[in-house]
């Protein structure tokens, strides 16, 4: 899917609900954000944070030549400290990167190396390409590729109804089907019907044509 902004830059007031090893935040527009981590969440010492001049703690140090023209590398003034926070154990998802989140209780927590997982029930994971992403090759180069051949960015979860609405609006000629892929679960996926197969793209045991809905 082609979009006009980088999904990672979409800021919203995320409140994550913990359900077992799944941390999920819902947005009213049909998006959700999901991380997976099965380590216990508890108060831990030694969490690295950047302390701004106002005393607030943050996961990163900002850099801006207009705000801090006199600072080395234009980094904001402050210092790195270690503090105590709600945090999981350390795992190696996302290359071991730490994610600071806000729980639905209002508490701040650190997911240390959480994992990417499949879409939650009722959602589809969509790969997207943003028009803000720059291609490394020039249009007249042999390496130039149209946007749909450049690969995409994963991790965008949309409710199935929103996804059907998008396809119906921009690719109205496509037919879709609800598909149950695996016998061990009742999870339903939305898939495109392949005309040459007269069947959905994935293997399914239960199909309900949605047509141009």
N, C-alpha and C positions, 0 to 999 in steps of 0.2 A: 504494500500500500504506500502511495506517495503522499507525504504530508508537508506542510509549510513550516514546521518547527521541529526541532530535535526533541523527541519524547523525553530525554533525560533533563531537558531544561524546563519542562512543564512543572511549575511549582503550585502546590495546593496543600491545604492543611490536612496532612495525612495523620490519621489516628489508627494505629494498628491494633487489631484484636488477636490475641494469642489463642490458638486452638490446637493443643498438642504441640507439634513441632512446626506448625504453620503460623506465620505472622501475616495478616491480610488487612489492607486498608482499602475501603471502598470510596469511590467518588460518585457524586450524583449524576454525572454525565455518562456513566456506564463503564468507566475505566476502573481498574483496581491495581494495587501494587502488592506483590507477594514475595516473601522470603521464607526459606525453610532452614530450620536449625533445631536439632534435637538435644542440644546441650542445655543443662539447667540454667535458668535465669535467676541470678541472685546478686546481692551487693558484693562487689569485688574491688580490691585496691589495685593501684598501678595502671589505671586507664589513662593513656596519653591524651592530652587536650591542649588546645591553644587558648591562653587566657588573654583577653583583650584588655585595654586600659580601663574599661569600665568594670572589670572583674568577671565578666561573663565568660563561660567556657564554650568552646566550639571544636568540632572535629578537624577543621582546616584553618590555615592562615591565608587571609586574602591578599591579593596583589593588584594594585591599581596605580599607575603613574600619575593620574590626576589627583587622587586623594592623598598619596604619600610620595610626592616627587623627590623629597630629600632623603628618603629611607633607602637603604641598600636593596637593590633589585626591586624597589617600589613595594616592598612588603610592609604590611601594617605593623605598627609597633605593638609590642606585647612579648609574651614569653611562653614557651612550652612547659607544661607542668604535668604532674601525675596526680590523679584524683581518684576518689571512690565513686562508683556508679553501678547501677543495675547493669549487668553484662552477662553474656553467655560464656561458655568455654570457647577456647580458640579452635577453629576448624579452618579448612583450606578452600572453602568455596569463594568464588570471585577473587582468586589468587590471595586469599587470606585477608582481604580488605575489610575494615570495620565500617559498619553502617550505624549511624545514630538515628534512632527512631523515637517517636512519641507514641506511647501506648494509649489505649482508650481511657485509661485511668488518669491521663495527664502526666504520668511519669516518663522521664527520659530513660532510654535504655540503649545499650550498644550490642548489636549483633556482630560477633567476631567471626568473620569468615562464613557467612550464611551461604546457602546453596540456591541455585535456580532450580525450579521444578516445573512440572506441567501446569496447564491451566486449571483453575478451580472449577468445580461443577457450575455450569451455566455460563462459562466464559470460553473464549477462544484466544489463543496466543497468535498475534499477528506480527509478521515481519514488516518493517517499514523502511522507507528511504526518505530522508528529509531533503528538501530543496536547498537547505543551508549547508549540506555536506558537499564539499568541493572534490571534484574528480581530479586525480593526479595528472591526467593526460589532457592535452588540448584537443578541441573538436576535429582538427585535421590530422591528428596523430593516429597511427595504426592501433594504438592502445586504447583509443576512445571507445566507450561503451555507453549505450543508452541506459537510463537510470534503472530499468527493470532487469538489466544484466549485470549490475554491479554488486549484487548481494544486498542484504538488508541487515537491520538491527533487530534483534529479538527482544523479548521481555515486555511487549506491549499487550496487556490483557484487556480485551473488550467483552462486554456482555454479549451473549449470542444474539439478542434482539438488536443491539446496536450494529453488530456485524452484518446481520441480514439487511438492516436498513441501508447500510453503506453500499453493499453489493447491489441491492435493488435500485439505488439511486444512480450509481456510476457504472454498473455492469448489468443492466436490467435484463439482458438476453440470457444470462446464466441461470441455470436451474440448480437448486440446492437440495440437500437431503439431510435429515437427521439420521445419524449413524451410531449404532452401538458397536464399537470395535472389538471389545474383549468380553469373553464369557464370564470372567471373574468379577466384573463390575457392571453396574447399570448406567455408567456415565455416558451421556449423549454428546456427540460431536456434530458440528455443522460442516458438511463437505460439498464440494462442487460435483455435480453429475458430469461424468465424462461422456460426451455424445458417442464417441467411438466404442465405448464399452457398454453403454446403456446401464451404467452402474456408477456409484460414487467412486471417488479417487481412492479411498481407503477400503479395507475389507470390513463389511458390516453384516450383522445378522438381522437388523431391524431397520427398515428404511421407510421414511414418510416424505414424499415429494412436497417441496414447498413452492415449486414453480416460480412465478415472478413476485412472490410476496416480499 
